[in-house]
Amino acid sequence: MGKPLQAASIVAPGFFGLNTQESGVTLEAGFALTATNCVIDKFGRLGTRRGWQYRTTELDSVEGDNVNINLKGLHDFVDLAGIKTYLSWSEDKFYKGYNDLTELTPTTDDTVENGNWQVVTLNDRAYYFQRGYKPLYYSNETSSEVFEMVEDHPNYTGTVPQANTVLSAYGRLWAADTNQNKTTVYFSDLLDGARWNSGSAGSINITGTFTKGSDTIVGLGAHNGNLIVFCKNSIIIFQDNDSFQASFDVTTLSLVEVIEGVGCIARDSIEHIGDDILFLSSTGVRSLGRTIQEKSQPMRDLSKNIRDDLSTLVANEADLTNIKAVYAPNYAFYLLAFPASGFVYCFDTRVPLEDGSLRVTLWDFLYHKDYLYDKETNQLLMAQEDGIAEYFGFLDNGETYRFQYFTNYFDLGQGNTTKIVKKIGTTLIAPQGQEYVVKIGFDYSNTYTSYPYFLGISGDLSEYGIDEYAIAEYNGGLLIENIKAPVGGSGVVLQAGIEADIKGAPLSVQRLDVFVKLGRVI
């Protein structure tokens, strides 16, 4: 009698996300060595990300299709009347609008040649800050639209800093990182971002808080009633001592703590995720809340499972100001984007893994220059070459993209025995006719044998017995299909994968089974 087949079954494949740090056979089966253009949905399935589609159709100053707008940034400005205006910008131009972009021409002394603006809203004005440029404001607070230098506002007093980072919080603007001073936080008068030396305007010099002599400010944040100053190698936290919480009392500011040894290296990686702030440090993605809790202990890295890959991307980024991030609560993910290389890391924020890290997948060939999550419409928007795009559908601007999932290496607990693969089983949810490829590799080689299939079309598979796969109707015109089909090859250590071109409909992997016969002992 022949030896019975042994099965290696992975239920909810890739549920733990990518792990490229530990690639040995001891890695848990729920991890993936490749998870490209995937998300982990709320049901614990590894499925395809959405694609993107242009929402901008016209540019007033150009006839026909948009050509080379090259947007670099987005901001949704909502005035006190609740009227929303989408503001965007390129290297040297400014726009408003969504479907139709209208060019805005600011009144400024500067020749604008760099689109690294940080834009925030305070009351009826949107403020544009960038190091080395005179800050601008856009407003419709009067009967006419105004876009000019802050110093031209009728309320202007003092000297507005030409800062690289700005925060709108606790009823005022906070700005830092100028060409001349990288250790002072300047703040405007209460409820007026044009007043910088009157009322309660002022500044905080944080030089005296550094524990190792010096540091430089990279970005600012607000959390739990505190002002957070993110420096390159440390984090400084301030609070007010006023028990009356109607506003943040700058006259009673006091130092809460200094967290040394971890800081932020990219201004636009700082994202508030509701009960916490995530940011990119020199050693990976960090959580502010966890950093505070663990400041006297070895601090956990939310990106520990991809640490080396992430470090390589950061090292290859010529300009860290290009690194962008966005938190999309509707999708429960934090995206960390590297537009120059086209890579985006997607961190699932629902539930951390047991070690405190986040599940992560990788997206590729996405060159969006900036991201904006619209909380009113639950839309995730992107700044693109030809205008504003939306995270939508399952095509990238009409083009297919590649879904890839590969398991960890596994040996069925018998590291000295050859495994002869006889059969592969897949359970997928996808549209009828979806093409996909199952791949099998052996002994840590990057050479795979491919087996193509069509979901929901029996074709040649019928010769293997209809009872070996089942098809059931699924929602949204999708099918759930279980297929068991013969494959071949042998080795001591195995790896399996699934690849598919996404052509307008989602695909998710429910289960993967590999059936082997044990061969000779090595």
N, C-alpha and C positions, 0 to 999 in steps of 0.2 A: 504494500500500500504506500502511495506517495505521501510525502510530508505535507501536512496541512499548511495553508497560507497563513502568514502572520500579517496583521494590519497595524499601520501607524496612522491614527486618526487625529486630525486637528479640527476641533470644533471651534467656531468663531475665529478663523484664521486671522492673524495679524491684530488681534484685539488689543495687545499690549503695545502696538506700534513698532516703529523701527528700533533696532538695536544693532548698531554697527561697531560698538565697542567690544562686545563679547561674542565672538563668532564661533566658539567651539560647540561641541555636541552637548555641553551641559546647559546651553541656553534654553530657557523655557519655550515650549512649543507655541505659545501665544505671541511671541515676538516674530518680527519679520526682518530678514536681511535686506530686502528691497520692498518698498511700499511707495510707489511713485504714482502721482496724480490720484491719491486716495484720501478719504476721510474715514474716521471711525464714527458711525452714526449712533443715535441714541439707543438702538437695539443691540449694539455691540458688534455690528457687522462691518467688515472692511469693504467700503464701496467707493465708487468714483466721486471725485470732486465735481462741482459744477464747472461749466465753461464760462465764457464771457462774451458779451455782445454790446456793440456800440449803442448808446442812447443819443449821442449827438449826431444830428443829421445835417445841420447847416451852420455855416459861419457867415455872419452878415457881410463881412468885407470880401468874401470870396464867392464866386459863382460856382455852382455845382458842388461836387463832393469836396469834403475837407482834405487839404493836402498839407502835411507837415506842420501841424499846430504844435506837436511835441509838448503836451502838457507835462508839467513837473509837480504840480501840487493842486490840492482841492480843499475847500472849506465851505461848510454850509452856514451861512450867516442868517440868523433869525432875529429880527428887530423886536422891539417891545410890543408891537401890534401883532406879533406872531407871523409876520410875513417872511417867508424864506427866500433867500437868494443864493444860488450856488455860485461861488467865486472860484476861479481857477487861474493858473498862470503857467507860462513857459519860461525859458531863460530870460527873455527880454520883453514879453508882452503879458497883458492881464485881460481876463475875460469875466463875463457873468453869463448865467444861463445854464441850461441843461440840454434840451433837445436842440435849441438854437443858441449858439454862442455869440455874444456881442462883445467886441473888443472895447476895453476900458483904457483910457489914457490918463494916467495920473499927472497931476501938477507937481513936479519934483525937480530939484536941482541936480539930481543924480542921473547918470546914464546907466540904466539898468542892463546888466549883462550876465547876471547870475540869478537863477530861480530858486535859491535855497531859502525861501521865505518860511517863517513860522507865523501862522495867522490865527488869531483868537478873537472872540466876541466879548465886548463889555458894553452892556446897555444897547444903545442904538448905533454902535459903530463896530466895524471889523478892523482890527489893527494888524498891520504887516510889519514884521521885524526881521532884519537880516544884518549880520555883522558888516560894518563898513558902509551901510546905507542909512539915509535918514528915514526913520519909520514913517509909514503911510497909514492913512485911515480911509475906509470907504463907509459912507453913510447916506441914508435918505431921511435923516432926522428933521430936516427942514423941508420946504416945499419942492426942493430940487435935489438931484443926486449929486454927491460930492465925492471926489477921489483925489486926495492931495496929501501933502506932508502934514504930520501931526503938528508941527510947529506953526502951520498956517491956520489951525483951528482958533476960533475966537476966544476959547477958554485957556489957551496955551500959556503955561508959565514954566519957568525953569529951563532945563535942558533934558530933553528926552534921550535916553541912552541909545546909541546905535548898536543894540544888543543882538546876539545870535539866537537867544532863547527867550521866550515870553510865555507867561502863564496868566490866565484870567481866572482868579479865584478869590473868594471872600470879599467880593465887591471892588476889587482893584486889579491893576496890572502889576505883575512882577517880572522884571527883566534882568538879564545877566549875560556875561561873556561878550565884552566889547574888545576892540583891538588894543585898547589901553589898559583894561582892567578885567581880569578873569576871576577875581575873588570877592566881588561885591555884588549883592542883589539890590537892585533899585526897585522902589514901589511907588505907584502913583497915588494921588489923592483918592479918597473913597468915592466910588461911582463915577469917576471922571479920569479917563486915561490920557487926557491932554494936560493935566496939571501935575508937575513934577517937583515943585518946590514951595507949594502952598497947601493949606489945609493939613492933612495928616500924611503927606508924601514924605519919603525919606529913603534911607538905604541901610543895608546891613553888611558890614565888612566881616567876612568869615575867616579871615587869615588867622585870627587868634584861636580858632577851634581846631585847626589841624594838629594831629598828634605826631606827625612825622615831618613837620616843617613847611611843606608846600603842597598845593594841589590846584586844579583848575576846574571851574564850573562847566558842566556839559549840558545839563537840563534841569528843569524844575517840575515839581509835582505838588499836589494837595491831597491829603488823605487823613481821614478821622480827625478833622479839625487842626491838622498840623501842616506846616509848610515844609516840604521836602526839597533839599538842595542836593542834586546828584552831581558829584564831582567825578573826576576820572578814576580816582582810587579810594574814594570815601563817600559816605552819605551823611549829610548834616540835617538834623531834624529840629525844627523850632515849633513852639506853641505859644499862645498868649495865656496870660494868667488872670484873665477877666472871666468871672463866673457868669456874667451877662453875655449870652451867646447869640445875640442878635447880629453881631458882626465880629470880625477878627480884629482885636485891639492891638494895633502895632506898637502902642506905647508901653505895652507890658510883655513884649516878646521875650522869651527866654529859651535857652538852649536845652533841649530834651536829651539828646545823645548824639554821639559821633560814632558811626560805624566805620571802622578802619579796615582796609584790606579788600574791600569790594566796592566798586563804583560802576558808573555807566560810561560806555565808550561811544554811544550813538544817540544823539538827541532824539531822533524820531523813532527810537525803539521803545520809548517810555509810553506805556498804555495803561490806563485805569481800567480794571476789569470788574468793577463793582465793589468788591470787598477787599481788593488788593491792587497793587501796581506791579506789572511785569516790565523788565528792562534787560538790555543786553550788557553784560559785564565783559571784562577781558577773558573770563573763563567760562562764559556761557550765559544762558538765559536765567535770570534770578527773579524771585518773588520778594517784594519789599517786606511783606508781613513775615515771611519765613526768615528773611535775613535779620530782621529785628529780634525775632525769637532766638536765633541761633548765633548771635553775634559773638558769644564767648565759646562757641563750639565749632567743630568742622561744619561748614555750611553746605547744604545740599544744593545741587545744580539741577534745575528743572530739565536741562538738556543733556544730562549725563550720558544718556544712551547713544547720543550722536556727537559727543564732545569733540572728537578729533576732526570729523567732517565739517562741523560748524566752525571750528578754529581755522581750518583751511580756507573756507569761504571768506571769513573775516580777514585773514592775512592776504588774500588775493584781491580784496576790495581796495582799490587805489584811493578812494575818498569815502570815509565812513559816513559822511553826510548823506550819501546815497541810500544807506540802509534805512528801510521803512518798516513800520509795523502798524497793525490795526487789530482791534478786538471787535469781533462780531458776536454779540450775545445771542442773536437768533440762531446762529450755527454753533455756538459754544466753542469757538476757536480763536486763538491768537496767532496771527500770521506774522512771520518775520521774513521780510523780502530783501533779496539782493538783485536789484533790477539789472545791473551790468551783466551778471551771469545768467539771469533768467530763472534762478532757483528761489523757491519759497518754502520755508519750513512751516508746517501747520501743526500747532500745539493744541491738543484737545484739553479743554479746561473743565470738563464735567467732574471727573473724579481722578485724583492723582493715583499713580501706582503706589505699591506698598512702601517703596523707598522714598516717596515724595516727589519723584520726577513725573513729568507729564508724558502722555502718549503722543508720539510725533510721527508725521508722515512727510514726504517730500513731494513738491510739485515742480515741474520743469517747463522750460520754454515760455515763461511768463515774464514779460519785460515791462510791466506796469511801473510807472515812476512814483506813484503815490496811491494811497488807499484812503477811503472815507466811509465810515459806517453811518448811515442816516437812521437815527433812532426812531424817527416818526414813521418812516415807511419800511423799516427793516431791510433796506437795500444796502448792499455792499458795492460801493462804486470805486472805479479805478481811473487814474489819470493816464491816458493813452496817447499814442502818436497823433491820432486824428480826432481826439476829443475825449468825452467822458464815456466810460464803459461800465457795465453792470455785471456782477457775478450772477450768471443766469444760464439756464438751459444746459445742454451737454454737448456743445460744440464751442471751439475757440474761434470766435468771429467767423463761423461757418466752416471751420476746418476740424478734422478729427484730431484727437490726442490719444496717447498711449497709456493704458492702465497696466501696471506691473505689480505683481506680488510674488515674492519668493520666500519660502520657509527658512527656518534655521537649518543647520546641518543636524542630522539625526542618524543613529545607528541601531535603534530599537533595543538599546541596552546591551547589545552584544558587539563590542568593539573589535572582536577578533574573528568575526564570521562574515563571509561574503553573503550579500543579499541579492537575490535574483528577482527583479521587479517583474511581476506578472500582470498587474492590473492597477489602474488609477481610477479613483472615484471622486467626482466633483459635484457639489450642490451649489448652483448659482441662481441668482435672480436677475433676469435680464429680458430684453425684448425678444420675441420670436425671430429667429434668423441671425441672432448675434453670433458673429464669428469670434472664436477665441482659441488660444493655443496653450496646451499643457506642456510644460517642459520638465525633463528629468535630467539631473546631473549627478555625478558620482565623485567621491573622494576629493572634494574641494576644488575640482576643476571648474573653470568658467565656460566649458564647452558643454552644451546641452543637446539632448535629442528632443525634437518638437513633434507634437501630435495635435493637428488642427481639428476643431469640431465646430458644429453649428448648433446653437441652442434651439430646441424645439423642432428640429428637422431630423427625422430618423435617418434617412439616407443610408449610407453603408453600415451604420450602427445596428440596423435591424438584424443583421446576420448573427449578432452576438446575443440575441434573445431580448424580446421586449420586456421581460420581467426584470431585467437588470437596470432599467432606468424608468423613471416615472415623470410624467409631465402634469402639472396642475396649473390652472389659471391663477394669476396673481393680479394685484391691483394695478391700475394705471396702464393696462395693456401689456404688462410684463408677465413673464412665466417664471415659475420656480421649477427647476429641472434637476433631477439626480441622474447622473450618468456614471456607469462603470464600464470601462472599455480596456482592452488589452494594450499593454505597452511592453517595452523590453529594456534590456540592459542590466548590468550588475556592478556591484562595488561594495565596499565595506561601509562607507558613509554616504548617505543620500541627501538630496535636496530636490524639492519640487517647486514649480512655479506656474503662475497663470498670467498670460498677457492677452490684451484685447485692445483693438482700436475702438474708441468710443465715438459713435456716429449719430448722436442725437438723443440717446436714452441712457438711463443709468444702468450700472451693473454692480452687483455685490456678491461676495463670496460667503457662503454659509458654512461650508464644510469641505474638507479635503482628506481623502483616504488613499493611502498607498498600500497595496497588497504585495507581499514578497514571499519568496520561498528561501529558506535558509540553505546556503551552500556549504562549502568546505570551511574548516577552521584555518585561519591564516597563521 
